[in-house]
Amino acid sequence: MSLPSPHLDDRRFEDLVDDAKRFIQRRCPEWTDHNVSDPGVALIEAFAQMVDQLSYRVNRIPEKVHLEFLDLLGVQLTASQAARTELTFRLSAPQEADVAVPAGTEVATPRSGSAPARIFTVNRELAIVPTALSHIGSAAAGHAPELVTERFLSGEPVTCFASQPSPGDALFVGLSKAAPRCAVALRVECAMDGVGVDPRRPPRVWEAWCGDGWVECDVESDGTGGLNRPGEIVLHLPDGHAASLIGRRRAGWLRCRITEAGPGQPPYSSSPRISALEAYTMGGTTTAIEGETIPHDEMGVSDGTPGQSFPVHRTPVVAGSLRAVAVETKAGRQVWKAVPSFTESSPTDRHITVDEASGTVRFGPSVRQPDGEMRQYGAVPEIGARITAGAYRRGGGREGNVAANTLTVLRTPLALVSRVDNRTPATGGVDAESVDSVRRRAGHWLRTHDRAVTAKDYESVAAAACRDAGRIECVAESDGSERAGLVKVLIIPQVRDVRDEDSWRELVPPEAMLASAARAVEAARPMGVVVSVSGPAYQGVTVVAEIEAAKGADRAAVKERVLRALYECLSPLPSGHGEHNRSGWPLGRALRLSDLYAVAARCTDVESVTKLEMYPADIGTGERQRATDRIDVGPATLFLSFRHQVAVKSAR
């Protein structure tokens, strides 16, 4: 897409004449005849004509010239990116045969007022495989599993772990079939024998065999409290779940393994016992991308000229979704493929380029060569040919980053599927690039030429590859460390709300984001430089404060302002609003108690801060240490707010 050019003076002939007449009314009120027959008005129109020509010439320079040069360099606006998520489809009842969820299935958010629904499309087919209990057994740490399927089915309870449970003990459950990406429910009958543990945080992990090792399962719910009472356990099995042999029995194996107890997490003092167990498949999970599929779009009729362009009718176009158009002539239907540019296209190549930012399809131009000869780059559709866009997706942008459990409307009917939801928020949606962003990106590109030398260079290269990242930092290991010279590129994803208690999970960059940045950085780094791409470490901080509000102030409003200021101050991401720390907390900088006093005291209607304490906290376990006046962190660590407590009282 050609970059849009600004108008330095957008006044035209009529505007200039009107401005002159208004000026006359103020300076020469006795001049009342403003008709075109008046000689003075004729002079005004003559001067307006000349000024209009000058304005036209002025609009050809400064910023316009800058953007035109960028256009000549091939710098283009980047189209919007579509958000991605995982959708879990729930069966209406356990089935005896596979239930398929085909690619192209559409799921949407409920409509809310005048806001349009956000539509997501399944991009990977899912097979929901029926399963049942096949085998069961247990093993002490370091020992081979002992299967007791026959005795269990005859009514003898199974002791899950050793008589004195220890980390590594495991209960083995064999399914009749491997069920990759499926949600499996285990309905368990057991007594309260596994005493000692906290039912809300039992020291155990569920794993599935995936061909080359055990992979942890996502536990959606555990109604048994760690195998301590009758209930149902819902597990989401990983993608690589495969059948294998254990104890000379082939099955899709799962295991519940005891782990090391963490701080404040009591261990098992005795082993649970299971008297009955039923397994069945209740659904499955697959990936989806935001965007409504447009099966075809008739764009127009060719006039036979080189370089013609046609707009699609449903924008914005999701990046990479429009790959070809159909050209229908009297001789038949032809498919013209999308290419990055016409540089290598011959006059017979059926090529197009797609400008996703504007939703425009272009055919090959005819360019005059230095010797005066005209050369055609790419074929030109004949006169009268009908141009139709192939299937593409409409959508993209940050609005697609919907919250968890909001994609609940099944637009494509599916037999035997009762409901659908997204258990995790959608991520990766990015708006189309602005002109200001293009100028900044072009400056980085002209300086670095896709080669990274300084820390800013690495950040620019990674930012171009990960447009959905919220913040990117580059640091180097100090000379005295074991890995001196290592360059660390730290990626911080954008999250919807850092005040959410589980936001730290979303602040861990996904593998796809890290891989994209790593490929770009690897191509740009100088030979001999070792670079790692990862997320930063996070140190939780809990603030406990007592605030005295100004006389007559709303205490609830004061509390909200103080909390917002604290979260913005300690946020690892740019806040984008407010007056505290817009760019996010500096990487590796120590936190002092005085920093927090200043943040709280600056808030509107705060009379004084009567008490303030800060506690280092473990955001994973919720445990916090003793209050301190200073928290030091490593060079690749950021702070993250965790359960602040603010009490506000009125001034006396």
C-alpha positions in Angstrom: 0.0 0.0 0.0 1.3 3.5 -0.9 1.8 5.4 2.3 -0.8 8.2 2.7 0.5 11.7 2.2 -0.5 14.5 4.6 -1.8 17.9 3.4 0.2 20.7 5.0 -2.5 23.3 3.9 -5.8 21.7 3.1 -7.6 25.0 2.1 -8.9 25.3 -1.4 -9.9 28.2 -3.7 -13.4 28.6 -2.1 -11.9 28.5 1.4 -9.4 31.2 0.6 -12.1 33.5 -0.9 -14.3 33.0 2.1 -11.5 33.8 4.5 -10.7 37.0 2.6 -14.3 38.1 2.7 -14.5 37.5 6.5 -11.3 39.5 6.9 -12.8 42.4 4.9 -15.9 42.5 7.2 -13.6 43.0 10.2 -11.2 45.5 8.7 -13.4 47.4 6.2 -17.0 47.2 7.3 -18.1 49.9 4.8 -17.3 47.5 2.0 -20.6 45.8 1.7 -20.8 44.6 -2.0 -19.2 41.2 -2.0 -20.7 40.0 -5.3 -18.5 38.5 -8.0 -19.2 41.6 -10.2 -17.3 43.8 -7.7 -13.8 44.6 -8.9 -12.4 44.1 -5.4 -13.9 40.6 -5.2 -12.4 39.9 -8.6 -9.0 40.7 -7.2 -9.6 38.5 -4.2 -10.4 35.6 -6.5 -7.3 36.2 -8.6 -5.1 36.2 -5.5 -7.0 33.1 -4.1 -6.2 31.3 -7.4 -2.5 32.0 -7.0 -2.4 31.0 -3.3 -4.2 27.8 -4.2 -1.5 26.9 -6.6 1.2 27.7 -4.0 -0.6 25.5 -1.4 -0.6 22.7 -3.9 3.2 23.0 -4.2 3.7 23.3 -0.5 1.8 20.0 0.0 4.4 18.3 -2.1 7.2 18.8 0.5 8.6 18.0 4.0 6.6 15.0 5.4 5.1 14.1 2.0 8.6 13.8 0.5 9.7 11.7 3.5 6.8 9.3 3.1 7.3 9.1 -0.7 11.0 8.1 -0.2 9.8 5.4 2.3 7.4 4.2 -0.4 10.3 4.0 -2.9 12.3 2.0 -0.4 9.4 -0.5 -0.3 8.4 0.3 3.3 4.7 -0.6 3.6 2.1 -0.6 6.3 1.8 -3.9 8.1 -1.7 -5.4 8.1 -3.5 -6.3 11.3 -2.8 -9.7 13.0 -5.5 -12.1 14.0 -5.8 -13.3 17.6 -5.4 -17.0 18.4 -6.9 -19.2 21.1 -7.9 -22.8 21.9 -11.5 -23.8 21.8 -12.9 -26.7 23.9 -15.9 -28.5 22.5 -18.0 -30.4 25.0 -20.1 -33.5 24.0 -23.7 -33.7 25.0 -23.0 -37.3 26.3 -20.2 -39.9 26.0 -20.2 -41.4 22.5 -19.1 -44.8 21.1 -17.6 -43.4 17.9 -15.3 -40.5 17.0 -16.9 -37.1 16.8 -15.2 -34.7 14.3 -14.9 -31.0 14.6 -13.8 -29.9 11.1 -11.6 -27.0 10.2 -13.6 -24.0 9.3 -16.0 -24.4 12.2 -17.0 -20.9 13.5 -17.4 -19.8 17.1 -18.3 -16.3 18.2 -18.8 -14.2 21.3 -22.4 -13.2 22.3 -23.6 -9.9 20.9 -23.5 -7.1 23.4 -25.4 -3.9 22.4 -24.2 -2.4 19.2 -20.7 -4.1 19.4 -20.2 -6.7 16.7 -19.5 -10.3 17.7 -15.9 -11.5 17.4 -15.8 -14.6 15.2 -13.1 -17.3 15.5 -12.5 -20.1 13.0 -11.1 -23.5 13.8 -7.9 -24.0 11.8 -7.1 -27.6 12.8 -9.5 -30.5 12.6 -10.3 -32.2 15.9 -11.2 -35.9 16.5 -12.9 -36.5 19.9 -12.0 -40.1 20.6 -14.2 -42.2 22.9 -12.3 -43.9 25.7 -12.9 -46.1 28.7 -10.9 -47.6 31.6 -8.7 -50.4 30.3 -6.0 -51.0 33.0 -5.0 -49.7 36.5 -2.0 -50.1 38.7 0.5 -48.3 40.9 4.2 -48.0 41.5 6.5 -46.9 44.3 9.2 -44.4 43.4 11.9 -46.0 41.3 10.0 -49.3 40.8 8.1 -50.7 37.8 4.3 -50.4 37.8 2.3 -53.3 39.1 -1.0 -53.7 37.3 -4.0 -54.9 39.4 -6.8 -54.6 36.8 -8.4 -58.0 37.3 -8.5 -57.7 41.1 -9.8 -54.1 40.9 -12.6 -55.0 38.5 -13.6 -57.9 40.8 -14.1 -55.3 43.7 -10.8 -55.1 45.4 -9.7 -51.4 46.1 -6.5 -50.1 44.7 -3.9 -48.5 46.9 -2.7 -45.5 44.9 0.8 -45.0 46.4 3.2 -46.7 48.9 2.0 -47.1 52.5 4.3 -44.2 53.3 3.8 -42.0 50.2 6.9 -40.2 48.9 7.6 -38.1 45.9 7.8 -40.3 42.7 5.0 -42.7 43.8 2.4 -43.0 41.0 -1.1 -44.3 40.2 -1.3 -45.6 36.6 -4.5 -45.4 34.6 -4.7 -47.1 31.2 -7.3 -45.8 28.6 -8.7 -48.1 25.9 -7.5 -45.6 23.3 -5.0 -42.8 23.1 -7.0 -39.5 23.1 -4.7 -36.6 22.0 -6.2 -33.1 22.6 -9.3 -34.7 24.3 -10.9 -33.8 27.6 -11.2 -37.0 29.7 -13.2 -37.3 32.8 -12.3 -39.8 35.6 -15.2 -40.5 37.9 -13.6 -41.8 41.1 -15.0 -43.5 44.2 -12.6 -43.3 47.2 -12.6 -42.9 50.9 -10.8 -40.2 52.9 -7.6 -42.3 53.3 -5.1 -39.9 51.7 -5.0 -37.7 54.8 -2.5 -34.9 55.5 -2.8 -33.0 52.3 -4.6 -29.7 51.6 -7.4 -30.7 49.2 -7.1 -27.4 47.4 -3.4 -27.9 46.7 -2.5 -31.6 46.8 1.2 -32.3 45.9 0.5 -34.3 42.8 0.6 -33.9 39.0 -1.3 -35.8 36.3 0.7 -36.8 33.3 0.1 -38.5 29.9 2.6 -40.7 27.9 3.4 -39.0 24.7 5.8 -41.4 22.9 9.1 -40.0 24.1 8.2 -39.1 27.7 5.6 -38.1 30.2 3.9 -34.7 29.6 1.9 -32.8 32.2 -1.9 -32.7 31.7 -4.0 -29.6 32.3 -6.3 -30.3 35.2 -9.5 -28.4 34.7 -11.1 -29.5 37.9 -10.5 -32.1 40.7 -13.6 -32.8 42.7 -11.8 -35.5 44.7 -9.5 -33.0 46.5 -6.4 -35.1 45.6 -8.1 -38.5 45.6 -9.6 -37.9 49.1 -13.3 -38.1 48.4 -15.7 -39.3 45.7 -15.8 -37.0 42.7 -14.8 -36.3 39.1 -11.4 -35.3 37.7 -11.4 -33.6 34.3 -8.0 -33.8 32.4 -7.1 -32.2 29.1 -4.6 -34.5 27.4 -1.7 -33.1 25.5 -1.4 -33.3 21.7 1.1 -36.1 21.6 -0.8 -38.6 23.7 -0.1 -42.1 22.3 -0.7 -45.7 23.2 2.2 -47.6 24.7 3.1 -50.8 26.6 3.3 -50.7 30.4 3.4 -54.0 32.3 2.9 -55.8 28.9 -0.4 -54.1 28.5 -1.1 -51.6 25.6 -3.2 -48.6 26.5 -3.3 -44.8 26.4 -1.5 -44.4 29.7 -2.0 -41.7 32.3 -0.4 -41.4 35.7 -0.9 -39.4 38.9 2.5 -38.8 40.4 3.4 -37.4 43.9 5.6 -34.3 43.7 7.7 -32.5 46.2 5.6 -30.5 48.6 6.1 -26.7 48.3 6.1 -24.1 51.0 2.8 -24.4 53.0 1.9 -27.5 51.0 1.5 -30.5 53.4 2.4 -34.0 51.9 0.4 -37.2 52.0 0.7 -39.0 55.3 -1.1 -42.1 54.0 -2.1 -43.4 50.6 -5.5 -42.9 49.1 -7.5 -46.0 48.1 -9.8 -46.2 45.1 -12.8 -48.6 45.1 -14.2 -47.6 41.6 -13.1 -45.7 38.6 -14.8 -44.8 35.4 -13.2 -43.0 32.4 -14.9 -41.4 29.5 -14.2 -38.7 26.9 -16.3 -35.5 27.4 -14.8 -33.2 24.7 -11.7 -32.0 23.0 -9.6 -28.9 22.4 -8.3 -27.5 19.2 -6.8 -24.2 17.9 -8.7 -21.3 16.3 -7.9 -18.0 14.7 -10.0 -14.9 14.7 -11.7 -14.0 11.5 -14.9 -14.7 9.5 -14.3 -16.8 6.4 -15.4 -15.1 3.2 -15.8 -18.0 0.7 -15.6 -15.7 -2.4 -15.7 -12.0 -3.3 -16.4 -10.7 -6.8 -14.1 -7.7 -7.1 -14.7 -6.5 -10.6 -14.0 -6.8 -14.3 -10.6 -6.3 -16.0 -10.1 -3.5 -18.4 -6.9 -5.1 -19.8 -4.5 -2.4 -18.6 -1.2 -3.1 -16.7 -1.1 -2.3 -13.0 -4.8 -2.3 -12.4 -6.0 -2.9 -8.8 -9.2 -4.2 -7.2 -10.4 -3.8 -3.6 -12.0 -6.6 -1.6 -15.4 -5.7 -0.1 -14.9 -7.2 3.4 -12.1 -5.6 5.3 -9.8 -5.8 7.3 -8.1 -8.8 5.7 -6.3 -11.1 8.1 -2.6 -11.2 7.2 -1.8 -14.2 5.0 -5.3 -15.4 4.4 -5.8 -14.1 0.8 -3.4 -16.2 -1.3 -5.0 -16.3 -4.7 -7.7 -14.9 -7.0 -9.7 -16.5 -9.8 -9.7 -14.9 -13.2 -12.7 -16.1 -15.3 -12.4 -15.7 -19.1 -14.1 -17.2 -22.1 -11.4 -19.8 -22.2 -12.1 -20.9 -18.6 -11.1 -20.3 -15.0 -7.5 -19.4 -14.0 -5.9 -19.2 -10.6 -3.5 -16.3 -10.1 -1.2 -16.7 -7.0 -0.1 -14.0 -4.6 3.6 -13.1 -4.5 5.5 -10.7 -2.3 6.5 -8.5 -5.3 6.6 -8.5 -9.1 10.4 -8.3 -9.2 10.9 -11.8 -10.5 7.7 -12.1 -12.4 7.8 -12.7 -16.2 5.2 -11.3 -18.6 3.4 -14.7 -18.6 3.4 -15.4 -14.9 -0.1 -15.3 -13.3 0.9 -13.3 -10.3 -0.8 -10.8 -8.0 0.3 -8.8 -4.9 -2.1 -8.3 -2.0 -2.0 -5.2 0.2 -3.7 -6.5 3.3 -3.6 -3.2 5.1 -5.9 -1.6 2.5 -7.5 -4.8 1.2 -6.3 -4.2 -2.4 -5.3 -6.8 -5.0 -2.9 -5.5 -7.7 -1.8 -7.0 -11.1 1.6 -6.6 -12.7 2.7 -3.1 -13.9 4.4 -2.2 -17.1 7.7 -0.4 -16.4 9.9 1.6 -18.7 13.5 0.3 -18.8 16.7 2.5 -19.0 16.9 1.8 -22.7 13.4 3.1 -23.3 11.8 -0.3 -23.8 8.6 -1.2 -21.8 8.7 -4.4 -19.7 5.7 -6.1 -18.3 6.1 -7.6 -14.8 3.5 -10.3 -14.4 0.6 -11.1 -16.8 -2.4 -8.9 -17.3 -6.0 -10.3 -17.3 -7.6 -9.8 -20.7 -10.4 -7.3 -21.2 -13.7 -8.5 -19.7 -12.2 -11.1 -17.4 -14.1 -11.3 -14.0 -11.9 -11.1 -10.9 -13.0 -13.1 -7.9 -11.0 -13.3 -4.6 -10.6 -16.8 -3.2 -11.5 -17.7 0.3 -10.0 -15.2 2.8 -10.7 -14.2 6.4 -12.0 -10.9 7.6 -10.9 -9.7 11.1 -7.8 -9.1 13.1 -6.8 -6.4 15.6 -6.6 -6.0 19.3 -10.3 -6.3 19.7 -9.9 -10.0 19.0 -7.9 -10.6 22.2 -11.1 -11.6 24.0 -11.2 -12.8 27.6 -11.5 -16.4 28.7 -14.9 -18.1 28.5 -16.3 -15.5 26.1 -16.4 -17.6 22.9 -19.6 -19.5 23.6 -21.8 -19.2 20.5 -21.5 -22.1 18.0 -22.2 -20.5 14.6 -21.5 -23.8 12.7 -23.9 -26.5 14.0 -22.2 -29.7 15.1 -24.0 -32.9 15.9 -23.5 -34.3 19.4 -21.7 -31.1 20.6 -23.6 -29.3 23.4 -21.4 -26.3 24.0 -18.0 -24.6 23.4 -15.8 -22.2 25.3 -12.3 -20.9 25.4 -10.6 -21.7 28.7 -7.8 -19.3 28.1 -7.8 -15.7 26.7 -7.2 -15.1 23.0 -3.8 -13.5 22.3 -1.8 -12.2 19.4 -4.3 -9.8 17.9 -2.6 -6.6 16.7 -4.0 -3.5 15.0 -2.8 -2.5 11.5 0.3 -0.4 11.7 0.0 3.4 11.8 2.0 5.9 9.7 3.9 7.1 12.7 4.9 3.5 13.5 6.1 3.0 9.9 8.3 6.1 10.1 9.9 4.8 13.3 10.4 1.3 11.9 11.9 2.7 8.7 14.4 4.7 10.8 15.5 1.6 12.7 15.8 -0.3 9.4 17.9 2.3 7.7 20.2 2.4 10.7 20.6 -1.3 11.2 19.9 -2.8 7.7 18.6 -6.0 9.5 21.8 -6.3 11.5 21.9 -6.2 15.3 24.8 -4.6 17.1 23.5 -2.5 19.9 20.8 -3.4 22.5 18.4 -1.1 20.7 19.1 -3.0 17.4 18.1 -6.3 19.0 15.0 -4.8 20.5 14.0 -3.4 17.1 14.6 -6.7 15.3 12.6 -8.6 17.8 9.8 -6.1 17.9 9.4 -6.3 14.1 9.0 -10.1 14.4 6.7 -10.0 17.5 4.2 -7.1 16.9 1.9 -8.6 19.6 4.5 -8.2 22.3 3.9 -5.6 25.0 7.5 -4.8 25.8 10.9 -6.0 24.6 14.2 -5.5 26.4 17.8 -6.5 25.7 20.5 -7.0 28.3 23.9 -8.6 28.4 25.5 -10.7 31.0 28.1 -8.9 33.0 31.8 -9.7 32.5 32.1 -11.4 35.9 29.3 -13.9 35.4 29.7 -17.5 34.1 27.9 -16.6 30.9 29.7 -13.3 30.2 28.9 -11.9 26.8 25.5 -13.6 26.5 22.9 -11.3 25.0 19.4 -11.8 26.4 16.4 -10.7 24.5 13.5 -10.6 26.9 9.9 -10.7 25.6 6.9 -9.5 27.7 3.5 -10.3 26.2 0.7 -7.8 26.2 -2.0 -8.7 28.8 -5.5 -7.3 29.2 -5.2 -6.4 32.9 -2.1 -6.7 35.2 -4.5 -6.4 38.2 -5.8 -9.9 37.5 -4.3 -12.3 40.0 -3.5 -14.8 37.2 -2.0 -12.3 34.9 1.5 -13.6 35.7 0.6 -16.8 33.7 -0.2 -14.6 30.6 3.0 -12.7 31.1 5.0 -15.9 30.2 5.6 -15.6 26.5 4.2 -18.5 24.4 6.5 -20.7 22.4 5.4 -19.4 19.1 6.3 -15.8 20.1 9.7 -16.9 21.4 10.4 -18.9 18.2 9.4 -16.0 15.9 11.7 -13.6 17.8 14.5 -16.1 17.9 14.5 -16.7 14.1 14.7 -12.9 13.5 17.4 -12.3 16.1 19.4 -15.3 14.8 19.4 -13.9 11.3 20.5 -10.5 12.5 23.2 -11.3 15.1 26.9 -10.9 14.2 29.0 -14.1 14.0 30.3 -15.2 17.3 27.6 -13.5 19.4 25.5 -15.9 21.5 21.9 -14.7 22.0 19.0 -16.2 24.0 15.4 -15.3 23.7 13.1 -15.8 26.7 10.8 -14.1 29.1 12.0 -12.2 32.2 11.8 -13.4 35.7 9.1 -11.9 37.9 9.3 -10.9 41.6 6.0 -10.5 43.3 5.4 -7.6 45.7 2.6 -7.2 48.2 1.9 -3.7 49.5 0.0 -3.1 52.7 -0.9 0.6 53.2 -3.0 2.8 55.4 -4.1 6.0 53.8 -5.6 9.1 55.3 -8.0 10.8 52.8 -8.6 14.5 52.5 -11.6 15.8 54.4 -14.8 15.2 52.4 -13.1 12.9 49.9 -14.8 9.7 48.7 -12.8 6.9 50.5 -13.7 4.3 47.9 -12.5 6.5 45.1 -9.2 7.3 47.0 -8.6 3.6 47.5 -9.1 2.8 43.9 -6.7 5.6 42.8 -4.0 4.4 45.2 -4.4 0.8 44.0 -4.3 1.9 40.4 -1.2 3.9 41.0 0.6 1.0 42.7 -0.3 -1.4 39.9 0.9 1.1 37.3 4.1 1.8 39.2 5.1 -1.9 39.5 3.7 -3.0 36.1 6.1 -4.7 33.8 4.2 -3.2 30.8 3.8 0.4 29.7 0.7 1.7 31.4 -0.5 4.0 28.6 -2.3 6.2 31.0 -1.9 7.8 34.4 1.1 9.7 35.7 3.2 6.8 37.2 5.8 5.0 35.2 4.4 5.0 31.7 7.1 2.8 30.2 6.9 0.0 32.9 9.3 -0.7 35.8 13.0 -0.5 34.7 14.5 -3.9 34.2 16.7 -5.0 37.2 16.1 -1.8 39.2 15.7 -2.3 43.0 12.5 -1.3 44.7 12.6 0.9 47.7 9.9 1.6 50.2 10.3 5.3 49.5 9.3 4.7 45.9 5.9 3.4 47.0 5.4 6.2 49.6 5.9 8.7 46.8 3.5 6.9 44.5 0.7 6.7 47.1 1.3 10.3 48.3 0.9 11.8 44.8 -2.6 10.4 44.4 -5.5 12.9 44.4 -7.2 13.5 47.8 -4.5 11.6 49.7 -3.8 13.7 52.9 -1.1 11.4 54.2 0.3 7.9 54.1 0.2 6.8 57.7 1.6 3.3 57.2 3.1 1.4 54.3 4.9 -2.0 54.2 6.0 -4.1 51.3 6.6 -7.9 51.2 8.4 -10.0 48.7 5.9 -12.6 47.5 6.0 -15.8 45.5 3.3 -15.3 42.8 3.1 -19.0 42.2 2.4 -20.2 45.7 1.1 -17.0 47.2 3.6 -17.2 50.1 5.1 -13.9 51.2 8.3 -13.1 53.2 8.9 -10.6 55.9 8.4 -6.9 55.3 11.5 -5.1 54.0 12.6 -1.6 53.0 14.3 -2.7 49.8 14.0 -5.5 47.3 16.9 -6.2 45.0 16.5 -8.2 41.8 18.7 -9.6 39.1 19.3 -7.8 35.8 16.6 -9.8 34.0 13.9 -9.5 36.6 10.8 -7.3 36.8 8.4 -6.7 39.7 4.7 -7.7 39.6 2.0 -6.6 42.0 0.4 -9.3 44.0 -2.7 -8.8 46.3 -2.1 -5.3 47.5 -4.1 -4.3 50.6 -5.1 -0.6 51.1 -7.2 0.8 53.9 -8.5 4.3 53.7 -9.7 6.5 56.6 -11.0 10.0 56.7 -8.9 12.9 58.0 -9.8 14.1 61.5 
